[in-house]
Amino acid sequence: MSVYELAKRTQVTRLRMNDIVLRRRSVTAETAIRLSLVLRTTPEFWMTLQAAYDLEEARRMLRRSSNVRTAVA
């Protein structure tokens, strides 16, 4: 499914959906609900994916910091 089609089905802008796909924007609770309705999943699925991504990004940022490098697994 294209970004255009997904945006159309979820009733969000193509720009918003494209930004989510390109990791420039986070999945919000509202978007999680919309995605779950269209893709027959659960909102929790999308929120869990977003939380996992956010944690991994935070770990990467902390690893780059020389002050915290040894404390982050």
Stockholm file with secondary structure:
# STOCKHOLM 1.0

chainA/1-73         MSVYELAKRTQVTRLRMNDIVLRRRSVTAETAIRLSLVLRTTPEFWMTLQAAYDLEEARRMLRRSSNVRTAVA
#=GR chainA/1-73 SS CCHHHHHHHHTSCHHHHHHHHTTSSCCCHHHHHHHHHHHTCCHHHHHHHHHHHHHHHHHHHHHHSTTTTTTCC
#=GC SS_cons        CCHHHHHHHHTSCHHHHHHHHTTSSCCCHHHHHHHHHHHTCCHHHHHHHHHHHHHHHHHHHHHHSTTTTTTCC
//
